[in-house]
Amino acid sequence: MVVEAANIAVNGAFAVGGVKEQKYVTDERAFPLVLNPNFNLDSARAAASTIAANKEWVEEELLRHGAILLRGFPFSTADNFNSVVEAFGRPELPYVGGAAPRTNVVGRVFTSNESPPDQKIPFHHEMAQVPEFPSRVFFFCEVEPAEGGETPIVLSHLVYERMRSAYPEFVDKLEKHGLLYVRILGEGDDATSAIGRGWQSTFQTKDKEEAEKRASKLGMKLEWLADGNVKTISGPLPAIKLDERRGKKVWFNSMVAAYTGWQDARNDRKKAVTFGDGSPLPEEAVLGCLAMLQEESVAIPWQSGDVLILDNIAVQHARRPFKAPRRVLASLSK
């Protein structure tokens, strides 16, 4: 299918590319939109300047498509990636309250989830389990995987529409009660777990009282346990949101991620997320949702230098297991 001619270039800066894994939604919009440089860019600085000069257009295309893959640009380092993020001029959103173990690399750039390569990370909107979540999620492939390691993405309004059709009573209850998220954190980070971020790095403090204050600002309650761990309780939070810019309801939650992935030495995945009134979720509906996410998703193999930009209200993402080496970096913006 041919992408609309109006999308071929803007001011000579970008050309629309394509990859076989792309999908097209009902109005024939590519998902994700793939942009290549329309002329030779001899440096990462020149590429970032080009993006900055055309950021309004890129933002408009992100609104239309939900996700953009920048491929073929001369980006090779974390510093290069940081310049791309800064080119959009959006304030940084600190990673406070998130579950994944991560390390700051440079500027606004940090590692993506550092859990072991054999672990998959289920679909989720970034930080959907806390009230303040990023508007934009940026990913950068510094070292492409030896095998696997894709970052599948999916349009959440399609998931909502399918769930509403298949499980109307379940969706009604979700819209009424929302979701409650429960997670048990150790003191320090646990690199063996995809949700192994300890409470000290989660709240960026070693002081329990300060942690409680910061948790409260995120709408979280903390319960200190006798073994030194802490139970975090978030919510109830809406599981479905209205994407006002697009006029569509979206499946905005971490339900599947929590129910299928929040499992480690401290956590029981089936207790990690419930309806907002505390009642358990029906496994059939949760696993049905997982199947829909997988069916609707797009997974493009990473190439070194790729930058993937996601509208976090419109798109969920995941991570497939991989064989090292693989180094994918991330950044969050308001």
N, C-alpha and C positions, 0 to 999 in steps of 0.2 A: 504494500500500500504506500502511496506517495504522500509525504507530508505536505501540507498546504504551502503554496508558493510564498505566501506572506511571511512564512517562518524561515525562508532560506537564508536571509542575512539581514543585518541591521547596520547601517553605516559602514558596510564592508568589514565589520568586525568578526561576525560569526557565520559559520555555515552549519546547516543541520546535517548531522550524520545519522547513522543507523546501525543497529546490531540485531542479530537474528532473534535474540531473546525478548526484544521489545514487544509490548502489547498495545493494542489500540482500543480505547473505550468507545462507547456507542456513538459519540460525536466525532469519531476518527482522530482523536487527539493521541499522540504518541505518549506512552508511559514506559520509561521516563523519556523526556526529550533529550536527545544527544546533541551536544554542540561541539564543533571543532573550530579551530582558528581559521578564519577565511583568508589569512595571509600569513607570511612567515613572521613569527615572533622570535627574536633572537635571544631573549632573556626572560626569566620569571618576572622581573620587575616590569618589563614592557607588557607582559601578559596581564599582570595584576592591574596595571594602569588602564589597560583596555577594558577590563571588567569594571573598574571603578567608573570609567567614562560612560559605560553603557548599563550601569546597575539598574536603572529604572526599567529598561527593557527586559533585562534578565528577571527582575522581580515580577513583571507582568507575565512573562512566560511561565514562571514558577507557579503563579496563581492559576494559569490555564492548565498546566500539566501535573502539578504536584511534586514533581521531582525532575532534576536536571543533572545529567552526567556531562562533565567537562572532560573531553578526551583529546589527546594530541597536543596539549599545551606543555610548555617547557618547565614543568614543576617537578622537582626531584627531592626537595628537602622539607623538613618541618617549618623552616623559616619561610620558604616559598608558600607553603600552605597557610601560614599565619597571615601573609600579605594578602592572600585571596579572601580570607575571612574579613580582614580589616577593610578590604575594598568596598564592602557593602555598607559600612558605616553604621552597623547595628551594635547596640550595647551588648557586652558579654553577659551571659547568665552563668554565674558560678555553679559548679556541680555540687550543690549542697542538698542532701536528702536522697540522692540516688543510691542504687544498690551495688553497682559494678565496681570492682577494684580498678583504679586508674591512677596514672602518674602524670603530672604536668611535664611537658617536654620543653616548650618555649612559648612565651607570650600567652596567647589564648588557646594554645594547642595542648591536648593531652592524649594519652594512649586510649584506644577503645578498650572494651572489656578485656582484662588480662587473664581471664579464666583459661584453663588448659585447652589445648587445641582439639581434644576429642569431644569436648562439650559443645552442644548446640545452644544457641540463645534464642528463645522463642520470640514470636512477634509481639511487639509492644510499641506504643508511642513513648518517646523519651520522657521520663519522669511523670508519667500519667498518674502515679500513685501519690503525688504531692500537688498542692494547689497551684504553685507557680512552676510552670513548665516552659521549655524553650519554644520559641516560634520557628526557629531554624536549626537544623542539625546538619553540620558539615562533616563529611568523611574524606580522607585522603589516603590513597594507597602509596606508601613509601616503598614497600617491598611486596611484590605480588606473591600470592601463595604458591607453594610448590604443587599443591593439589587442594581443591575445594576452597572453603573459606569465603564463599560469596556472601554478600549482604542482601538477602531477598527483601523486596519492598512491595507494599500492597496499598491500594487506594481504599481508605476506610469507609467511604460512603457506599462502596460496592458491598463491603462486608455487612454493613448495617442493613442494606436493602435485602440481602439474602437471608440474614438472620431474622428479620422481621417477617419474611415470608415463611420460613421453615419453623420458627419457634415463637409465634406471636405472644403466647402467654408469658414465656420466659422474658422476652424483651419488654413487655408491659411491666413486669415486676422489677426489672433492672431500671427502667425509666422512673419508676416510683421510688425505689429504695436506694439505688446506686450500689456501690461496692465498698467493702471494708477490707483493707489490706493489713496483714499482720506479719511481721518479720522479726526474727530473733538475731541480734547482732553480737558478735564477740567484741572484745576490747580492741584488738588489732585486726588487720586485714588477713583474710584467709585466701591465699592464692590458689587453693584447690577448688574453690567454689565460684560459680558464676555470679552469686549474690554474696560474696565473701567480704564485702567492705565492712570494716569494723566501725563501731560507733564514734571512735575518735576522729577518723578521717571522714566519716559521713557528715558529722557536724563541725569538723575542723576545729576541734578543741579537745583538751584532755580533762577539762573541768566538768563535772557532772551537772552542776547547776547551770552552767553556761550552755551545755548540751540541751538541757530541758528548755531553756529560753529559746534556743534556735529551733528546736523541734516544734515548740508551740507556734512560732511564726510560720512554720510549714504546715500547721494544722495537725501535727502529730502529738500523740501522747506517749510518754515513756514509762515503762515499768521495769525497775531494776531488780534483777533476779539474784538469788542467793549464790549462784555459781559464777557471778561476775559478768554474765551476759545481760543484755537489755532487750526487752520486748518493745517494738515500735508498733503503734496502732494508728493507721491513717484512714480518715474518713468518718462517716460515709462520704464518698466522692461520686460525682456523676459518672456513669459508664457510657453515656451517649451525649454528645454535644451537638449544637447547631453551628456549623461552619457558616457564619453570617456572610462572609465575602462570596461564598459560592451558593448559598441558599440550600445547603444539603445537610442532613443529619449524618454524623460520622460516628463510627464505633471507636470511641476514644477512651481506651482503658488498657490496663495491663492484666486483664483477667486470664487470658490463655498463658501469658508468660508466668504469672504467679502460680496458677493451678498446675501447670505442667513442668515448670522449671525452678520454682523456689524450693528446692529440695537439697539439703545437705545435712551435716552432722547435727545442726541446731534446729533445722526447719522441716516441717511436714507440709508438703505442697498442698494437700487437701484442706489444711487449716489456714493456709496463707492468704486466701481470699474467700469472702463470703458475700452474700447479699448485705446491704447496709443495715438490715435489721438483725444480722448475726446468723440467719438461717443458711444452711449449706447450699451450694450451687449444684444443680443436677449435672452429673458428669456427662450424660448424653449430649446436652446442649453445649457444654464447654468443648468437648471433643468434636462435635459437629462444627463449631466455630473454627477450631484448629484446621479441620479439613478444608473449610471455605477459604481461610487465609492462605493455605498452601496452593489451592487451585487458582486463586486470583493473583498470586504473587508473580513477580518478575525477579530473576536472579541472573545478573550479568557478571561473568567472571572478571575479577579485578585485573587491571593492567597498571604497572608502575606509572605514577604520575596522574592517575585518575582523581578527579574531585567529584564527589556526589553531594548534591545539595537537596535537602528534603524540607518540605513544608510540614512541620511536625503536627499540625492540626489535621492535615489531610492524609498523611501517609504513615503507616507503621513499617518497622524494619525488624530484621532478625539477623542471626549469623549462623552459617553452616559450619560443621566441623572441618578441620583442615590439617594438612601436613605442613610443618614448618619448612622454610621460613615464611613468615607473613607478618607484615607490620602495617596496620591500618590505624591512622590517627583520627582524632575527632575534635570538634569545637561546637559550642552551643551559643546561640544568640537570642536575645529578647526580640 
